[in-house]
C-alpha cells in the first residue's frame, strides 16, 4: 500500500458520518517538509435524482474538517516524522466533473459537455442521477431551447462554466460558495 493510499483510507474512515466526503488526498514533497492536500465536499444523500442545487461547504465546515483531519494525522504515524503542511479545500469550479456525485452537486450550474462522437454541448444541469443527467440547452438561431438527457458513459469531459451574471430569474448558487474554500495548517512533528 502506498503512503497516499494509506492516508486516503485513514482520512476517509475518519470523516465517515461527518457529512463530508473525501474527494482526493495528495502528498507532495516541498523541501524539508511535505504538503498534504486534502479535497473534501459535502456528502450527498444516497441514490436518486438531484433536481435542486446543493449547498457547498462553508468556511466553518472546512475549518471543522481541517481540525478533524489534523487530529487524525497527528494521532497516526502514517506520515512518519517529517513535518508537513496540511491544506484542506473544497473542489473549485475549474475541477472537471468525472463522477455522478460531481454532477449532482452542480445542479443549477452551466456546464459544457464533450460528448463522444458529437459536438460539445453547453447547458444548465436541471437533473443529475446515478446514470445520466439532463441539461436545459438554450435556444440557438433556429433551434429552440430544449431539455436533453446524456448518459455519463457517452461523456469524454465535463466542466462547470463560470458565470458572472445570469439572464434568467432563477437565483444562481452563490459563486463564492463553490470556489475553493480552504484552510492550511503547518504541522511540526
C-alpha positions as CSV (number, residue, x, y, z in Angstrom):
1,X,0.0,0.0,0.0
2,X,1.4,3.4,-1.0
3,X,1.6,6.3,1.5
4,X,-1.0,8.3,-0.4
5,X,-3.4,5.3,-0.3
6,X,-2.8,4.8,3.4
7,X,-3.5,8.5,4.1
8,X,-6.6,8.4,1.9
9,X,-8.0,5.3,3.7
10,X,-7.2,6.7,7.2
11,X,-8.9,10.1,6.4
12,X,-11.9,8.5,4.6
13,X,-12.7,6.4,7.6
14,X,-12.2,9.3,10.0
15,X,-14.6,11.5,8.0
16,X,-17.3,8.8,7.7
17,X,-20.6,10.1,9.2
18,X,-19.4,13.7,9.4
19,X,-21.4,14.9,6.4
20,X,-18.2,15.4,4.5
21,X,-16.8,13.1,1.8
22,X,-13.1,12.8,0.9
23,X,-12.5,13.5,-2.8
24,X,-8.8,13.4,-3.0
25,X,-5.5,13.3,-1.0
26,X,-2.2,14.2,-2.5
27,X,1.1,14.2,-0.5
28,X,3.9,16.1,-2.3
29,X,7.5,16.9,-1.1
30,X,8.2,20.6,-0.6
31,X,11.8,20.9,0.6
32,X,12.3,19.6,4.1
33,X,8.6,19.1,4.6
34,X,5.6,17.8,2.7
35,X,2.3,19.3,1.6
36,X,-0.7,17.2,2.4
37,X,-3.6,18.5,0.2
38,X,-7.0,17.1,1.1
39,X,-10.0,17.8,-1.1
40,X,-13.4,17.3,0.6
41,X,-17.0,18.1,-0.3
42,X,-20.5,17.8,1.1
43,X,-21.8,14.2,1.3
44,X,-25.0,13.7,-0.7
45,X,-27.8,11.5,0.4
46,X,-27.6,8.1,-1.2
47,X,-29.1,7.4,-4.6
48,X,-31.7,9.0,-6.7
49,X,-32.1,12.1,-8.8
50,X,-31.0,15.5,-7.7
51,X,-33.0,18.4,-9.1
52,X,-32.2,21.2,-6.6
53,X,-28.9,23.0,-6.1
54,X,-26.7,21.5,-3.3
55,X,-25.1,23.9,-0.8
56,X,-21.3,24.0,-0.9
57,X,-19.3,23.6,2.3
58,X,-19.0,26.7,4.3
59,X,-15.7,28.0,5.7
60,X,-16.7,26.9,9.2
61,X,-17.3,23.3,7.9
62,X,-13.9,23.4,6.2
63,X,-12.3,24.6,9.4
64,X,-14.0,21.8,11.4
65,X,-12.9,19.3,8.8
66,X,-9.3,20.7,9.0
67,X,-9.2,20.2,12.7
68,X,-10.6,16.6,12.4
69,X,-8.1,15.7,9.7
70,X,-5.2,17.3,11.6
71,X,-6.1,15.4,14.8
72,X,-6.3,12.0,12.9
73,X,-2.9,12.6,11.2
74,X,-1.3,13.7,14.5
75,X,-2.5,10.5,16.2
76,X,-1.3,8.3,13.4
77,X,2.2,7.5,12.2
78,X,1.1,7.3,8.5
79,X,3.2,10.3,7.6
80,X,6.2,9.5,9.7
81,X,8.4,12.0,11.5
82,X,8.9,14.6,8.7
83,X,7.0,17.9,9.2
84,X,4.1,18.7,6.8
85,X,1.8,21.5,5.8
86,X,-1.9,20.4,5.8
87,X,-4.2,22.1,3.2
88,X,-7.9,21.2,3.3
89,X,-10.0,22.6,0.5
90,X,-13.3,22.0,-1.4
91,X,-13.4,21.4,-5.2
92,X,-13.4,24.6,-7.2
93,X,-15.3,25.3,-10.3
94,X,-12.3,24.5,-12.5
95,X,-12.3,20.9,-11.4
96,X,-13.6,18.5,-14.1
97,X,-16.8,16.6,-13.4
98,X,-16.0,12.9,-13.5
99,X,-18.4,11.1,-11.2
100,X,-22.2,11.2,-10.9
101,X,-21.9,12.9,-7.5
102,X,-20.0,15.7,-9.1
103,X,-22.8,16.4,-11.5
104,X,-25.4,16.1,-8.7
105,X,-23.5,18.7,-6.6
106,X,-23.6,21.1,-9.6
107,X,-27.4,21.0,-10.4
108,X,-28.4,24.5,-11.5
109,X,-25.0,25.4,-12.9
110,X,-24.0,25.9,-16.5
111,X,-21.7,23.2,-17.9
112,X,-20.0,22.2,-21.1
113,X,-20.0,18.5,-22.0
114,X,-17.7,16.9,-24.6
115,X,-19.9,14.2,-25.9
116,X,-18.3,11.2,-27.6
117,X,-19.0,11.2,-31.3
118,X,-20.7,14.6,-31.1
119,X,-20.2,18.3,-30.8
120,X,-19.6,19.9,-27.3
121,X,-22.9,20.9,-25.6
122,X,-23.4,23.8,-23.2
123,X,-26.4,23.9,-20.9
124,X,-27.7,24.1,-17.4
125,X,-27.9,20.9,-15.3
126,X,-31.6,20.5,-14.3
127,X,-31.3,16.9,-13.1
128,X,-28.5,14.5,-12.3
129,X,-29.0,10.9,-11.4
130,X,-26.7,7.9,-10.9
131,X,-26.5,7.0,-14.6
132,X,-27.3,10.2,-16.6
133,X,-28.0,13.9,-16.4
134,X,-30.5,16.3,-18.1
135,X,-29.4,19.7,-19.4
136,X,-31.6,22.6,-20.4
137,X,-29.9,23.8,-23.6
138,X,-30.7,27.4,-24.6
139,X,-32.1,28.4,-28.0
140,X,-29.6,29.0,-30.7
141,X,-30.6,30.6,-34.0
142,X,-33.4,28.4,-35.4
143,X,-33.1,25.7,-32.8
144,X,-35.5,26.1,-29.9
145,X,-34.5,25.7,-26.2
146,X,-34.8,22.0,-25.1
147,X,-34.0,19.6,-22.4
148,X,-31.7,16.8,-23.4
149,X,-30.5,13.7,-21.3
150,X,-27.0,12.4,-21.6
151,X,-25.7,9.1,-20.1
152,X,-22.5,9.6,-18.3
153,X,-21.0,6.8,-20.4
154,X,-21.0,9.0,-23.5
155,X,-19.2,11.9,-21.9
156,X,-15.5,12.4,-22.5
157,X,-15.2,15.6,-20.4
158,X,-17.4,17.9,-18.5
159,X,-16.7,21.1,-16.6
160,X,-18.6,24.0,-14.9
161,X,-18.7,27.3,-16.7
162,X,-18.0,30.4,-14.6
163,X,-21.0,32.8,-14.7
164,X,-20.7,36.4,-13.5
165,X,-24.3,37.1,-14.2
166,X,-27.4,35.1,-15.2
167,X,-30.0,36.2,-17.7
168,X,-32.9,34.3,-16.2
169,X,-34.9,34.7,-13.0
170,X,-33.5,31.6,-11.2
171,X,-31.2,32.7,-8.4
172,X,-27.7,31.2,-9.0
173,X,-25.9,29.1,-6.5
174,X,-23.6,31.6,-5.0
175,X,-20.4,31.5,-7.0
176,X,-18.3,32.2,-3.9
177,X,-19.8,29.2,-2.2
178,X,-18.4,26.8,-4.8
179,X,-15.0,28.4,-5.3
180,X,-12.2,26.8,-3.4
181,X,-12.8,27.2,0.3
182,X,-9.7,26.1,2.1
183,X,-7.6,26.1,5.3
184,X,-3.9,25.4,5.8
185,X,-2.1,24.3,8.9
186,X,1.7,23.8,9.3
187,X,2.5,20.8,11.4
188,X,5.8,20.1,13.1
189,X,6.0,16.5,14.5
